[in-house]
Amino acid sequence: MKQIKYLDLLDNIGHTIAVARQNAFKAVNSELVKSNWELGKYIVEFEQHGKHRAVYGNNLLTKLSKDLKLRFGNGFGRRNVLDMRRFYFANPKWQTVSVKLSWSNYIVLLGISNETVLKSILDNN
């Protein structure tokens, strides 16, 4: 009888750990998506200096990538910084962003140029 109760205890603890890990993963993903959106917003606002369109041709993203990597480590390569900027352009209102999707999902979606396909994917999430 004690062995059965112990196995129930072990199962309950295991379930609690699994749920906590899944919730932690969701929370981290949500914060990653939100922070990357905010970083994209900061970049766009800096580039545009309050104007409707930005002036291109400077090395902002390359310099920013280098400096962010020095300060904060991996995750800030030029491509990722560019993707943050593109993410903000594609979703200028935070309220339209679904935190159910991961950052990796959004990177894939940014590469889809067919609006019909993109809308279909987003409508199913």
PyMOL commands that set and color helices and strands:
alter all, ss='L'
color gray80, all
select helices_A, chain A and resi 2-48+60-72+78-90+94-96+103-110+115-123
alter helices_A, ss='H'
color red, helices_A
deselect
rebuild
show_as cartoon
